[in-house]
């Protein structure tokens, strides 16, 4: 199952109200058709039909993705919205949470995407449809760096708390360094998996904890 680490350094605060609006952000080269996105969507639709659900296809440009996310959630109630993000989507989720103060679930989040994705400049294929291609431009690395600077600027002013952030980090992640992810998620509640992988193939074992944290309106 993994080990849960609620932060003992943060004071206990009043929990946020029930979540009425939920956003899911997929990772690099992924889509709303990812296994985790589909499982979260199915559970929301089945058990929480009154919750507003949005899982957009994110554009390759990080600046365009940030604009889409910001505009798409502009009318959402800040105290009753939440975001779940996987990999690069987890990085975006952290950025959005710092912008809005909303609840966030980070699933093996990217920590230094401007560094890690610099080697992916060029034509890429989508995971769920190899016929689908896009070009990852050099300028996108600079856009990621700007978002990283946003996070670095805002994080000290708005430290994460167990009431507002929950992360799942797999030590068996073959793509990202789990130690960097732990540092990135500091302050919030954390479930550290001794194995697993970048995709969190044992996601079914953890989806209950995610939904317990999200506290979705029924």
C-alpha positions, 0 to 999 in steps of 0.5 A, a space after each residue: 500500500 505504501 506509507 502515509 506521512 501526514 505533516 506534523 509540522 503544520 498546525 491543524 486547521 479547519 478542513 475546507 468545505 466539500 469539493 463541488 468542482 474537480 479538474 484533472 490534468 494529464 501528463 506529457 504526451 498523455 490525454 484524458 484517455 489515460 487510465 488514471 483519468 478514466 478511473 477518476 472520471 468514472 468514480 466521479 460520475 458514478 458516486 458524485 454526479 453533482 460535481 462539476 468535472 473537467 479533464 481537458 486535453 492540454 496543449 503542448 505549449 505550457 503557456 497555452 496550457 496554463 492559460 487554458 487551465 486559468 480561463 477554464 476555472 476562472 468562474 469556479 468557487 476557489 474554496 470548493 474546487 480541487 485539482 488532480 494532476 499526474 506527472 507534468 499535470 502534477 506540476 501544473 496542479 501545484 502551480 494552480 493550487 498556489 494561484 487559487 488556494 484550492 485543494 490539490 492531489 499530486 501523482 508522481 509530479 514533475 518537479 523540474 520539467 524545464 530540465 527534464 523535457 529539454 531532451 524532448 524537443 522535436 516531434 513527439 507522438 501521443 501515448 494513446 494515439 501514435 498517429 497523433 503527433 505534435 512538435 515540442 518547441 524550444 520555446 516551451 522549455 522557457 515557458 516551463 521555466 517561467 512556471 517554475 519561477 512562479 512556483 518558487 516565488 509563491 510556495 514560501 508565501 503559501 506553504 502546503 498543508 495536509 488539508 490542502 495537498 495530498 501526494 502519491 510518490 512512487 519510489 519505483 518511478 522509472 522517470 522521475 526522482 522520488 526524492 525530488 518529488 518528496 521535496 516538491 510535495 513537502 508540507 502536505 500529506 504524502 503517501 510514499 510507495 515502496 515500489 510501483 512505477 511512474 504510471 502508478 499501475 497499482 492506482 486502484 489501491 490508492 484511489 480511495 485515499 484520493 477521494 477521501 482527501 478530495 471530499 467531493 459533494 455527493 
